[in-house]
Amino acid sequence: MTGFFSLTKRNCKLFFRDKGMFFTSLITPAILLVLYVTFLAKVYKESFTSALPAAFALDDSLINGTVGGQLVSSLLAVCCVTVSFCSNLLMVQDKVSGARRDLTMSPVSKSTLALSYFTASALSTMLICFVALGVCLVYLAIVGWYMTVKDVLLLCVDVFILVLFGTALSSIVNCNLSTNGQASAVGTIVSAGYGFVCGAYMPISNFGDGLQKVLSFLPGTYGTALFRNHALRGVYAEMLSIGFPVEIVEGIKDSIDCNLYFLGEKVGIGSMYAVMILSLVVLVGGYVLLNTIKRND
């Protein structure tokens, strides 16, 4: 255990010592929030208001709270994964510099070394994503606040789970890379594509039936849905309290991906958590196994 803690401490120090990597990871969520508010907020708002029945009129605060919940859930769902790919670059850099070879020749086992990279990356990513969560909560307080303390705590749980999932995914991918160019290429692909396949940029309810079925097999989709449900629960409760029929509210949930369906069956919140946790266990186990059986880099 001493070797594990020493390696984790070493990896965290190297990440924070690299000012370029750290500040890039730190400002990424803020940049995304600005871009989302600038380009996606209007699209979300027009899509939401156009879908409302003509007989229903909503207060601007409630509309803004709904749009804000969508933006915040999209941002957090994407950042928890994409930031982890940035913070997990150290294992690639150690291969390039030769430090990885020196570490594997020490008495520390390969599985311990692998877990130290995972833990250090997870801790670094969590710091950045919880800062992003704080910024998002301030944004919601400005545009329209309908959350309870329980909702905020559940968002914290979601961030924790999604960061571990993103770190496990990036660990499996990065452990097979050997150059900085490969790492940069993978990071670019993930940053550009993950938001689409997890339903963050556009609700998967807007896709065709075939694509919806494919995306329902991806765990990231359920991670986004967890953020959606907890960021917007208060908004839906307010809609019901002012007289919205349950059918209308459920239709809104379907359109925003708060309700997800797997092979025609509605997926509950507990099942979403189960999918994420099971995926996390499989990814971490696969990552440790890969590092145990592969030869020294």
Residue pairs with C-beta under 8 A, 6 or more apart in sequence:
3 106
3 107
3 108
3 112
4 108
4 112
4 115
4 116
4 119
7 103
7 108
7 112
7 113
7 116
7 117
7 120
8 116
8 119
8 120
8 123
9 120
10 116
10 120
11 90
11 116
11 117
11 119
11 120
11 121
12 120
12 123
12 124
14 90
15 21
15 22
15 87
15 90
15 120
15 121
15 124
16 22
16 124
21 86
21 87
21 89
24 86
25 83
25 86
25 87
25 124
25 125
25 128
26 128
26 131
28 79
28 82
28 83
28 86
28 128
29 75
29 79
29 83
29 128
29 129
29 131
29 132
29 135
30 132
30 135
32 75
32 78
32 79
33 71
33 75
33 132
33 135
33 136
33 139
36 71
36 74
36 75
37 71
37 139
40 70
40 71
40 74
40 201
41 67
41 71
44 67
44 70
44 71
45 63
45 64
45 67
47 255
48 63
48 66
48 67
48 252
49 58
49 63
51 251
51 252
51 255
52 58
53 248
56 244
56 248
58 239
61 143
61 144
62 144
62 146
62 235
62 238
62 239
63 144
64 143
64 144
65 140
65 143
65 144
65 145
65 146
65 234
65 235
65 238
66 144
66 232
66 235
66 252
67 143
68 139
68 140
68 143
68 144
69 140
69 146
69 228
69 231
69 232
69 235
70 228
70 231
70 232
70 256
71 139
72 136
72 137
72 139
72 140
72 227
72 231
73 200
73 224
73 227
73 228
73 230
73 231
73 232
74 195
74 200
74 201
74 224
74 227
75 132
75 136
75 200
76 129
76 132
76 133
76 136
76 155
76 158
76 159
76 162
76 227
77 162
77 195
77 198
77 199
77 200
77 220
77 223
77 224
77 227
78 194
78 195
78 198
78 200
79 128
79 129
79 132
80 125
80 129
80 159
80 162
80 163
80 165
80 166
80 223
81 162
81 165
81 166
81 169
81 170
81 190
81 194
81 198
81 220
82 166
82 187
82 190
82 191
82 194
83 125
83 128
83 129
83 166
84 121
84 122
84 125
84 163
84 166
84 167
84 169
84 170
85 166
85 170
85 173
85 174
85 186
85 187
85 190
85 191
86 187
87 121
87 124
87 125
87 128
87 167
88 117
88 121
88 125
88 167
88 170
88 171
88 174
89 174
89 180
89 183
89 187
90 117
90 120
90 121
91 100
91 117
91 171
91 174
91 175
92 174
92 177
92 178
92 179
92 180
92 182
92 183
93 99
93 180
94 100
94 103
95 101
95 177
95 178
95 297
96 178
96 179
96 180
100 297
101 296
101 297
103 113
104 110
104 113
104 296
104 297
105 296
110 291
110 292
110 294
111 288
111 291
111 292
113 291
114 171
114 175
114 287
114 288
114 291
114 292
115 288
117 171
118 167
118 168
118 171
118 284
118 287
121 167
121 170
121 171
122 163
122 164
122 167
125 163
125 166
125 167
126 159
126 160
126 163
129 159
129 162
129 163
130 156
130 159
133 155
133 156
133 159
137 147
137 152
140 147
140 231
144 235
145 234
146 234
146 235
146 237
146 238
147 231
147 233
147 234
148 233
148 234
151 230
151 231
151 233
151 234
154 230
155 227
155 230
155 231
158 223
158 226
158 227
158 230
161 223
161 226
161 273
161 276
161 277
161 280
162 223
162 226
162 227
162 276
164 280
164 284
165 219
165 220
165 223
165 276
165 279
165 280
165 283
168 280
168 283
168 284
168 287
169 283
170 190
171 283
171 284
171 287
172 283
172 286
172 287
172 290
173 186
174 183
174 186
175 287
175 290
175 291
175 294
176 290
177 183
177 186
178 297
194 200
194 220
195 201
196 202
197 215
197 218
197 220
197 221
198 218
198 220
198 221
198 223
198 224
199 215
199 221
199 224
199 225
199 257
200 224
203 255
203 256
203 257
204 211
204 212
204 215
204 216
204 221
204 257
204 260
205 212
205 254
205 255
205 256
205 257
207 215
213 263
215 221
216 260
216 261
216 262
216 263
219 275
219 276
219 279
221 257
221 260
222 260
222 267
222 272
222 275
222 276
223 272
223 276
224 257
225 257
225 258
225 260
225 267
225 272
226 269
226 272
226 273
226 276
228 256
228 257
228 258
229 258
229 269
232 256
232 258
236 249
236 252
236 253
236 258
239 248
239 249
239 252
240 246
240 249
250 259
253 259
259 266
260 266
260 267
260 272
261 267
267 275
